[in-house]
Each structure stands twice: as structure tokens, then as C-alpha cells.
Amino acid sequence: MRKKIVAGNWKMNKTYEEALSLVSEIDHMVRDEVNGEVTVIVTPPFPYLQPVGKLVQGNSKMHLAAQNVSEHESGAFTGEVSAAMLQSVGTEYVLVGHSERRMYHHEDAQTLYKKMKMALAQGLKPIFCCGEPLEERDADRHFEFVGQQLHDSLSYLSNEEFDQVVVAYEPIWAIGTGRTASSQQAQEMHAYIREQLARLFDAEAAFNTSILYGGSCNPGNAQELFAQPDVDGGLIGGASLKSRDFVAIIKSF
Ligand code: PEP
């Protein structure tokens, strides 16, 4: 059965001290207040991966993710961080294809496919992000657009590789804008994504894949979003920077 997951993407926020306070607050609240089965993922900036990972390692609900991984294995790639490096400091998950990476760093489908392969080869679990810009939704091409993103970066993975993948649907028009997708819009896209995954892999793999919603998810809308049958949790940006809000979202299942 697929996991319920709430992942907090801290992006380029927080100093070292702030990051440690945030994660210890989350850790305490998750221990004290979260009863059900839920996988909580924190995604700090690279320099804090190891200390944040150490802090959460005694909490079986909490897991560590990186925000990015290089498509190269090793070598002369100044500023890049490899999958093996991430694995060696205890990272378990990694974001691949976040719209900010696609937009500001021109990461295309081929690059993302290579990142997926690198991550998987090192035993990391990719959280593959997809989602349409506003023009595509307004033109009623959002299903086609997301279907293409899935096909272009995932279809060459084996079934065994795909078993390790989490998918996050993040409509670009909802990220950091305060404008969230309605629960109906999220549900219909998640159901569509699951259908596409069944075509690319098989029905069982699609059924077992966690599909997260991301885009201005907050304590006020998480419950309705997570109640949808194909929404298995959330990828949370802004609201993951406040421990109380993040934990309230975790408690929304
Ligand atoms: C994100 O960037 O992954 C995200 C969902 O951001 P926000 O929650 O701030 O919209």
C-alpha cells in the first residue's frame, strides 16, 4: 500500500542555527502529536543535510531529503553535489524536476532522466516533480503537458527503479502564490497521473506510488486536499518553514 507522505522543501532559507531549531521543533512535535502512519520528510539546503539528518535519525517517522542532485557521477563539475555524496551523508530522498530548477537552471527532461538514474543507482528515492504553467491550464492543455513530463523523464526507468519513485504534482501557478489548486483540480490531475503511470509501468506500480500535491498547501486547506483518494500527501514550501504550520499539515490526514 502506498505511503502517506508530507515533505517540507525549505528551499534557500534559514541559517544553520535556524535550521537546527526548526528541525528540532518539528521532531519534538512529531513525536508528541503525530500518531498515525506518516512519512515526514525534511529537505534542508545542502550544508545542513548531515546535522539535520543526525537530529532526525532517532525518529522513525522522519526522513532526510536533498533539494537537488547532479546528473554526473563525479569529477570536474564545480558547485555540483553527486548522488554518492548525498547517500554518504545519510540522505534518503531527493527532489528531481522542481519547477524552480526547470525554470531557473534550465533542467530539461533528458537532464532530469539522468538525475533520476544517478539517484536510483545510489539507492536514493527520487521525488519527481511535475506540473503545468498557467498558460497550459488556461488553454486546457494541462493533462497533456503533465503526461508529457512523466513520459519524457520516467518512461525509460525499469519497473524496479520506478518502485522507488514518489511523484509530486505541483501546478506552477500555485507555487508560492497563495493560490492553491482546488481539491477537485488536484484529484482529477492525480487520478490522471496514476493512469499514466499504469500505462508507463503497470497498474500495481501505479497504485502503490505516492502522489503528493504541492502549491500553497497550508493548515487551512491540507485536510480537504489529503482527503482526495489519489492525493497521498503534500510537498510543502512556505508552510514548511514554520514548525507549527508544518506539523498541522502532517496532522491533516
Ligand atoms: C514548492 O515549491 O514545492 C511549494 C509547494 O511551495 P509553496 O508551498 O510555497 O507553494
Residues whose N, C-alpha, C, O or C-beta is under 5 A from the ligand:
A	BS01	PEP	N9 A174 I175 G176 T177 G214 G215 S216 C217 L235 I236 G237 G238 A239
